[in-house]
Amino acid sequence: MATARDLIEALGKQSHFEAVDLQESAGQIRIMGRVPTDGTNANLTNWLLVVDNVLERLAATKCAWTTDISKSYFRKGGKLVFAWRLLFQAPGADIRTFIPDIISFISAAPKTSHVTVDEVPLVGASPNRNALNRGKGAGSVLNAPPIASLAGGRFSGGS
């Protein structure tokens, strides 16, 4: 039988959700957690896709359970912070019997596409194609000979 830990694992797998608190009883499961930022908003976008998918499927089907997903604000270390609060309830029933349904709603959410750049060799390129001094193009002026010496003295003095 699926447990609340399986539910948390599904949330993490689908959207990198990190649970920080779990409270469960026969009638409800309450999860507090966060979605870490990754610099690209991909985690938050995936999280919102999960929330949207769960709410959309819940509205489209007759389920014996409900959910309330919201932000809970509080002070921590002198700063105002928030955590995502997920509340799953089954009035008059044991919510734990519906965990597989909830997990299927979570797992069915689409993920954002993200680009992963891998380093691959360029076909036909020489191994030193990125070397700083290949004898072509612009180079450092610090190691260049004086221009007058290249001209063979033709440009010395005025006239």
Backbone torsions as a table, in degrees:
resi	resn	phi	psi	omega
1	MET	NA	136.4	-179.8
2	ALA	-68.6	147.9	-178.7
3	THR	-119.0	174.4	177.0
4	ALA	-63.0	-30.8	176.9
5	ARG	-65.0	-36.6	175.7
6	ASP	-64.7	-36.8	177.2
7	LEU	-63.5	-45.6	178.2
8	ILE	-63.2	-40.6	178.5
9	GLU	-62.4	-40.9	178.1
10	ALA	-64.5	-40.3	177.6
11	LEU	-62.8	-42.8	179.8
12	GLY	-66.5	-40.3	-179.0
13	LYS	-67.1	-38.5	-175.6
14	GLN	-82.3	-31.0	-171.8
15	SER	-143.9	11.8	-178.7
16	HIS	62.6	23.4	176.6
17	PHE	-64.0	134.1	179.0
18	GLU	-116.4	113.5	179.4
19	ALA	-76.4	137.5	175.9
20	VAL	-115.4	-15.5	178.7
21	ASP	-153.5	139.9	177.9
22	LEU	-135.3	128.0	174.9
23	GLN	-132.1	127.6	179.5
24	GLU	-136.5	147.8	174.5
25	SER	-141.5	-176.8	-178.6
26	ALA	-63.8	-35.3	-174.7
27	GLY	-90.6	-20.6	-175.9
28	GLN	-155.3	158.2	172.7
29	ILE	-124.7	126.9	179.5
30	ARG	-119.4	122.3	-179.5
31	ILE	-122.7	129.2	172.8
32	MET	-111.0	137.6	-179.5
33	GLY	-166.7	-174.9	-178.2
34	ARG	-136.6	161.4	174.8
35	VAL	-117.9	107.6	-175.5
36	PRO	-66.5	146.0	176.9
37	THR	-81.2	146.8	-178.8
38	ASP	-123.2	10.2	179.7
39	GLY	87.2	-14.1	-178.8
40	THR	-120.1	-2.5	-175.9
41	ASN	66.8	9.9	179.8
42	ALA	-63.9	-41.9	-180.0
43	ASN	-62.6	-45.2	-179.9
44	LEU	-65.6	-40.5	178.0
45	THR	-62.2	-44.9	177.5
46	ASN	-62.4	-40.1	179.0
47	TRP	-61.6	-46.3	-179.5
48	LEU	-66.8	-30.9	174.0
49	LEU	-65.7	-38.1	176.9
50	VAL	-64.6	-48.5	-179.7
51	VAL	-59.0	-47.1	-179.6
52	ASP	-61.6	-43.3	-178.9
53	ASN	-64.4	-43.1	179.1
54	VAL	-62.8	-46.4	-178.9
55	LEU	-66.7	-38.7	178.9
56	GLU	-65.3	-46.2	-179.7
57	ARG	-67.5	-36.2	178.7
58	LEU	-64.6	-39.6	179.2
59	ALA	-71.6	-29.7	-176.0
60	ALA	-84.3	-17.5	-178.0
61	THR	-122.0	157.6	175.6
62	LYS	-89.8	103.4	179.9
63	CYS	-108.8	151.2	178.2
64	ALA	-86.6	6.7	179.9
65	TRP	-129.3	159.0	178.3
66	THR	-128.3	167.2	176.8
67	THR	-140.7	151.3	172.9
68	ASP	-131.9	115.3	-180.0
69	ILE	-116.5	121.8	-175.9
70	SER	-153.1	174.5	174.8
71	LYS	-98.7	140.3	176.0
72	SER	-116.9	118.5	-178.5
73	TYR	-94.7	143.7	177.7
74	PHE	-158.7	167.7	178.8
75	ARG	-98.4	136.0	179.0
76	LYS	-144.3	122.1	-179.6
77	GLY	60.7	33.8	179.3
78	GLY	79.7	5.7	-179.2
79	LYS	-121.3	150.9	175.1
80	LEU	-84.0	122.8	-179.7
81	VAL	-131.8	170.7	177.2
82	PHE	-138.7	160.1	173.1
83	ALA	-134.3	151.6	174.7
84	TRP	-79.4	133.5	178.6
85	ARG	-113.9	124.8	177.0
86	LEU	-115.2	125.1	179.8
87	LEU	-123.9	116.2	177.1
88	PHE	-110.4	126.5	-177.1
89	GLN	-130.6	148.0	174.1
90	ALA	-133.9	91.4	-177.9
91	PRO	-59.1	125.1	178.2
92	GLY	75.6	10.4	-179.7
93	ALA	-143.5	170.0	177.8
94	ASP	-88.8	114.4	-177.1
95	ILE	-60.0	-27.7	-177.4
96	ARG	-62.6	-24.1	177.8
97	THR	-72.6	-16.1	-178.6
98	PHE	-101.0	1.3	-178.8
99	ILE	-56.5	-42.4	177.4
100	PRO	-59.2	-37.0	176.9
101	ASP	-65.5	-43.1	-179.8
102	ILE	-63.3	-43.9	179.0
103	ILE	-61.7	-39.3	179.4
104	SER	-65.9	-36.2	176.2
105	PHE	-63.7	-42.7	-179.6
106	ILE	-66.6	-45.9	-176.2
107	SER	-68.9	-22.4	-179.1
108	ALA	-81.8	-5.9	-179.2
109	ALA	-69.0	139.3	176.8
110	PRO	-70.7	159.4	174.8
111	LYS	-112.4	151.1	175.8
112	THR	-69.8	150.5	175.3
113	SER	-82.2	139.3	176.9
114	HIS	-135.0	147.1	-175.7
115	VAL	-95.4	130.0	173.7
116	THR	-112.3	122.9	-178.7
117	VAL	-97.8	121.5	176.4
118	ASP	-109.2	149.3	177.5
119	GLU	-85.5	124.3	178.9
120	VAL	-131.6	147.2	178.6
121	PRO	-70.9	143.4	176.7
122	LEU	-85.0	128.0	-178.4
123	VAL	-64.4	128.9	177.9
124	GLY	87.1	-6.3	-179.5
125	ALA	-84.2	142.9	178.0
126	SER	-74.1	156.0	-177.9
127	PRO	-64.4	-24.1	-177.9
128	ASN	-104.6	29.8	-175.0
129	ARG	-63.8	-20.6	179.9
130	ASN	-104.8	11.5	179.0
131	ALA	-63.6	147.4	-176.3
132	LEU	-69.7	-39.3	-176.2
133	ASN	-121.0	100.3	179.2
134	ARG	-109.3	1.7	-178.9
135	GLY	85.0	8.0	179.4
136	LYS	-127.8	152.6	172.9
137	GLY	71.9	-166.9	-177.3
138	ALA	-73.6	147.8	178.0
139	GLY	-133.2	-175.8	-178.7
140	SER	-75.1	136.2	177.2
141	VAL	-78.4	-13.7	-178.7
142	LEU	-69.6	-31.5	-177.7
143	ASN	-103.7	5.0	-177.2
144	ALA	-84.2	147.6	176.5
145	PRO	-72.2	157.8	177.1
146	PRO	-60.0	142.1	-175.6
147	ILE	-64.6	-36.9	-178.1
148	ALA	-61.6	-35.7	-179.6
149	SER	-70.7	-26.4	176.6
150	LEU	-72.7	-27.9	-178.1
151	ALA	-82.7	0.2	177.4
152	GLY	69.9	26.4	176.2
153	GLY	81.2	3.4	-177.4
154	ARG	-66.1	-22.2	-176.2
155	PHE	-110.3	29.3	179.6
156	SER	-88.2	131.0	177.5
157	GLY	78.2	-176.4	-177.5
158	GLY	-99.8	-171.1	175.6
159	SER	107.7	NA	NA
